[in-house]
């Protein structure tokens, strides 16, 4: 059940000509390789039709929820590693945890580490995690009864050239996969690589390992003359180790949240591209729809039909206005040029785009501009489309929840010293004092949870990323956004402050 949390799925086989071919699939890394040959110049002589499949886990950096990761770690100690099957039957004790079973190395010729993965991990020549606990998988032998002979104890296979090639195959596939995945993650793969900066979490893990080794060595110390000193040192080292473990766990939690946010932002970016394509397509039908409505008006005299046509015409005009608004925002973004933005311009643009929506929802929308040349620092105009439309839709939801007969929205923009500001107010349900900071955090939302049967776009609504993105835009330009005490007559006021560009009038076209 937990294989879906694996960082990657690894498959490999030896073909009819003795060549190893490896494939790797990782949805988490968006990484895929297919049938890459690993022994191009040295095909195997003995083995054919060997297949391997394994799920690869890198603990602490794969975005696995902590409780699930802890469970997987415990299972890996008992069931991790690579098992061996021959013609569909399990061959013991390959991949078996022999500790406490009475089966010894002398009896089997092998230990649980039959592929040498743990030994390789201890040598640290290859740095990416590749011990037995990092894999859950199997190797399957089909046919070739003449190549592999069972020991008399029926616990293992006789060591011969075929078995040596088999263990070499397993080791090469898994270590090569670990290295390829590490390179994709941007992690150092070998100790002899120079000019490579380790990830902070990787450094912490190494420090913890070193400290644990020191503590273990202290426990084995036999010199009684230094027992008191050793106890004191051991206690201090244990405290440091515990603090580092706690810091690492905190970092893991943050990484998990960042990964969640990154995945949602990727979805939102894809949704933005889809909206762009949708706008492009719908523009082709706007002219024809408007012309058809005019033609229908000219050929009908029925009052009821004319009312329906007028309503249809109004709705199409709303669609045209929204299309125009977002088309302009997307077009502006394509230019990639940052210019000072006049607040009057973007606020009036929003107002014009939502006029029909305001009438339909019985919302009153008022604006007040204090002073002139209200230019922000250089920005994308499309950023203001995102900011204002997000504030508008949030206000609309808050007003609907308040069940007021008439909703009111008020925008004031002005300047003070070296800043320009915009205040967005509404008479909705308001924001409780304890939530005023939280609303700008990722994934904090007051929207109701969606049901099981829901459209994809509905699922993206109310994710709690809207105001987080707005805050990122504002702070990215050196500004600030916060919830202030509501102005008189309103229940929520959000204030945005940005550096004032006093020479912005040059761009006022």
N, C-alpha and C positions, 0 to 999 in steps of 0.2 A: 504493500500500500504506500510505502514511502519512497518508492523509486521515482515518483514524479518530482521529488525534491532533488534528484541527482543533478550535479552540475553538467554532466554529459553522459551519453550512452556510447559505449565503445564496442565495435564489432571488428573481427578480423578472421582471416582464414588462410590456409595454405592451399593453393590451387594445384591442378594436375601437373604443373611443371615445377613445383617446389617453391613458388614465389609467395612471400607473405604480402597480404593486402589488408590495409587498415581503413576503417571508416569511423568518423566521429560526428555525432550530432549533439548540438547544445543549443536549445531554445533560449536559455538564460543569457548566453553570450552571443546569440545570433550567429553561430559558427557551425560550419559543416564542411567536412572533407569526405571524399568518396574513393575507395579502392586505390589508395596510394601504396605503391610497392616499396617495401622496406629493405629487401635484400636483392636488389637488382643485379649485383655482380657476384652473388654467392647463394644461389638457390639451394634449398635443402635436397639432400640425396635420399633420405630414408622416408620422410613422412609426407603424406598427401591427405587431402580431404579432412583437414583438422579445422574446427570452427571454435571461435571464442566470442563470448558476449559478456560485457561487464558494465555495471553502473558505477560511475565515478563520483565520489564525494570529497569536497575540500571543506573542512569544517571551519566555521568562523568567518568565512568570506563569501559564502554562496547565497546569502539572503534567505537562509532557512530560518523560520521562526524558532526562537531559542528552545522552547519546550520540545518541539519535534526533533531539533538537532540533538538535544540531549538523549532522547529516546533512540535515535539512529546510532549515536556513538556507542551506547550500551549494547545494542544489537550487533554492531560491528565487531565488538570484542568477542562475541560468541559465534557469530555467523559470517563475519567478513572474510574476505579472501576469495580464492578461485578454486572451485571444486572440479573434479575430473569425472567425466562420464564416458563409458565405452559401449558403443552399440545400445545406448539407452539405459545402461545400468551404472549405478554409482560405483566408483572405484575408491575404496578407502586406503589410506587415510589422507588423501590429497585434499587440502583445504579444510581438514577437520581440526578442531581444537583438541589436541591430544593431551592437554594439561589435565592431570588428575584421572586419566583413563587407564593408566597402567601400560599404555603402549609406548615403547621407548624408541629412540633413534636407532639402536642396534637391531631391533626387530623389523623395522620398516625400511631402513636405509634413508628415511626422509623424516622431516618434521613438518609441523603445520606450515612452515615457511618454505614450501617445496619449490616455489619459483624464485626464491631469494629476494623477495621484495622488502621484507623487514631488514635484512642484512644490508641491502642497498640503501635504504632510508637512513640507517645508522651511519653508513660511510659518508653520507652527505655530499657525494660527488655530483649526484643529480639532486637538485634542491626542491623541486615541486613535490608536494606530498604524494607518495606512491607506495605506502606500506599496505599490508593486508587490510587494515581497517578502513582504507580509502576505497576499497572495491567490494562489490557484491557481484559474483559472476561464476561462469563455468567454462571449461574447455570440453569439447565433445570430439571423440574419435569415432569415425565410421569405417568399418571394415578393417583391413590391415591386421588381421589376426596373427599373421606370420611375423609382424614387426614387433609386437609387444607381448611379453610373457609375464604371467603372474608369478609372484613369489609363492613358495610352498605354503606359507601361512595365509595366502589369499588376501594379505593386507599390503597392497602395493604391487608395483611392476618391477621386473628385473631391470637393473640399470644397464642399458646398452646404448648404441648410437641413436636409435630412434627416440628413446626417452630423453637423451641429452638434447636432441633437436626440439623435442616437444617443450621442454622447460625453457629452452632458448627462445622459442616462439612466443610463449606466454610472457616472458620477461620483456622481450623487445616490444611487443604490442602495447603493453601497459605503460612501460616507461616512456616510449615514444609518444603515446597519447597524453601522458601527464605533461611532457615537455611542450607539445604543440598547444595544449590548453593554457599552460602557463604563459607562453609567448602571446597568445591571444589576450590574456589578462594583463599583459605588461609586467610580468613577474620574472625575476632573475631565475635562470634555469640551471646554471652550473657554477661551481665555486670559482672557476678560473675566468669568468666573465668580468671584465673591468668596466669602470665608469658606470656602474649600475646602482641606482638608489633603491633601497628596499622600501616597501610599503610600511607605514608606521605599525600596523597590526602585526606584520611579519617580524619586525624588530622586537615587539613586545613578546611574541611567542618564543622567539629565540632566547630572550633574556630569562623568561620563565623556565624554559628547559634547562638552561645553564644553572640557574639557582636551585632547581630541583635536584640536579646532578650533585651539586655541592652539598645540599642537605643530606642526600642519600649517602654520600661519601663520609659525611660527619657521623652518621649513625653507625657506620662500619668501623669507625676509628676505635682502636683497642687501647691506645695509650692512656692509662688512668690518670697519669700526672696532669694531663691537660683536660680532664673531663669537665671541670667547672667552666673553663674558658670555652671549650667546645659547645657546651650547653647554651652558653650566652650567645655565641655566634650563631648557632643553629636557630635559636629563637628569633634573633633579629632577621636572619635570612628568610625564615618562614613568614614573618610579618611582611617583609618586602614582597615575597612571592605572592602572598594573598592580595596585597594592594594592586600588584600588577595584573593578577587574574581579574579583579573587580574592574580595573580600567579597561582590560581587553573585552570583558563582557559588555561594558557600557558602550565601547566602540562598535561592537557587533550589533547592538540594538540600533545605534545610529545608522550604521551601514544598511541594516534591513529597511529602516524607514526611508532612507535615501533611495534605495533600489526601488521601493514601492512607488515613491514619487516620480522617479525617472521613468518607470514603466508607464505610469498614467500620463506623464507629459509627452511621452512618445506617441501614445494613443491620441492625445489631444492634437499633437502636431499633424498626425495622419488625418484626423478629422478636419483640421484646417485646410489641408490639401483637397479633401473631398468637397468641402464647402466651396472652394475656389472653382473646382470643376463643375459643381452644381450651378453656380452663378453663371458660369460661361454658357452652360447648356440652356438654362431657363431664359437667358436674354434673347435667344433665337425665337422664342415663342411670344414674347411680350407684344411686339407689333401686331402680329396676327390676331392675338386675343383681343386687343383694344379695337382693332378694325372690325372683328366679328360682332362685338358688343354694339358698336355704332350701327352696323347693318341691321341687327335684330331690333334696335330701337326704332329704326325707320320703317320696319315692316309690321310692327305690332301696335295695336291701339288699346289692348286690354290693360286696365289699370293695375290689376294684380300682377300681371306679367311684367309690366314696367317697373313695379316696385322690386320684384326679384332681380330684374336686370340692373337696376340702380345699386342694389346691395352687392351684386356680383361685380359691378364696375368699381365700387368702393374697395372691395377686398383685393381686386387685381391691382388697384392703385397702391394699396398698402404693400403688396408684394413687390411692385415696381420700385417703390421708395426704399424698402429694405435692400433690395438687390443692388440699387444704385449706391447705397451707403456702404455696403460691404465690398462692392466692386471697387469703389474708390479707395477703401482702406487697404485692400489687397494690392491694388496697383501702386499705391504709395509705398508699400513695404518692399515691392520688387526693386524700387530705385536704390534702396540701401543707403540713401543719403540722409544724414542727420541735419535738420534745420530747426531754428527756433520756431515754436508753435504758439500762435496767438490764441488765447483761451476763448475769445469771442467766437472765433471761426469754428473750433471743434464743438463747442456747446450748441451753436446754432445749427450745425450740421446734424448733431444728434436730434435736436428738437424737430427739425424738418423730417427726419426719417421716422419719427414715432408719432406724428400727428394723428394719423388714422387709428393707431393703437390706443392713444390717449382718449380719443372720442369713444371708441368701442368699450373701453374699460372704465369710462367716467372718471378719468384722472385729470387733475389740474396741474399744469406745468408752468412754473414761473422762473424767470431768471433776472439777475441783477448784476450789472458790471460796474465796478467802482474804479474810475480812472481809465487811462488809455495805454496803448502799447503794453498789453499784458502778455509779453513774450516769455516763454519758458526757455531753459537752456536747450541746445540742439537735441531733438528727439525725432523718432519716426511718427508721422501723423497716424499711422495704423495703431500705434501704441495707445493713443488717446481714444481711438474707436473701441479698443478692448477695455480700457479703464471705464469710460463713461457708460458703455452698454452693460458692463457687469454691474456697476452701481445701480443703473436703472432697473435691471431685471431683479436684483436683490430687493430694491425698494418696492417694486411691484408685488413680489411675494409677501413682503412684510405687511403691505397695505391689505392684501387679500386676507391674510391671517387675522387682521384686526377687525374684519367685518364692517369697516366703515362704509357709509353710503357714498361718500365722496373722498377719494384719495387725493393727497396733495404732495407735490414734489417741488422743491425749491433749490436752485443753484445760484450761488453767489461767487463771483470771481473778482479778485483785486490784487493789489501789490502792497508790500510793506518792506521798506528798506531794500534789502538785496534779494527778496523772494517775491514770487507770485504765488497766489493761493487759490484754491477752489474748494468750496464747501458744498457738499451734497446732502440735502435734508429731505426727510419724508415723515409723514404722520402715521406710519405703520405701528407695529407692536413694540418697536424699540429694542434696544440691546441691553440685557442685564449688565450691571457693573462688572460682575465677575467674568463676563465673556468679552469685554471690550478689547482685551489684548489677544485672546484666543482666536478671534475670528480671522486673524491674519496668519494663523498657523496652518500648515499643510494638513489636509484631511479633517479639519474641524468644520462641521456643518450643522446648521439647524434645520436642514431639509429633512423631510420624513424619509425613512429607508424605503427603497424600491422593493417590489414583490419579486417572487421567483420568476413569473412570466412577465418579462419586460423587454422592450426594444433596447438596442445597444445605445442609441443616443439618449434614451431616458435614463439608462444606467449611469451615463457620464454626467448627467445633471445632478447637482448637489453633492459632488465629490469632496467639496471643501478645498478645492484648489484655486477657485476663481479669485478670491481676495488675496490669496498667497501670491498668485502670479501678478496681480495688480501691485502688491507691495514690492515684489522683486523689480518690476519696471520702475517704480518711483525711486526706490533706494538705489537702484543701479545708476540713476542719473544724479545721485547726490541729494535726493529729496527725502521727505518723510510723509507718512500717512498715519492717521490715528483717529480714534473716535473721541470727539470732544463733547462737552455738555451740550445737549440739543438747544438750538436757538428757539426763541419763543414761538409757540404754536406748532412745534414739531416734536417728534419723539426720538429721532436719530439724526445726528449730524456727523458726517465723516469729512475730515479736513485733509487736504493734500497741499503740501508746500514744496516748491521747486525753485532752484536758482533762477533769478531774473536775468534775461539777456537784454540789456538796455539798448543794444544795437540791432535787435531783432527786426525793427521796422524795415530794414533793407530787404527782408524776405517776404514782406507783406504784399503779396501779389493779388 
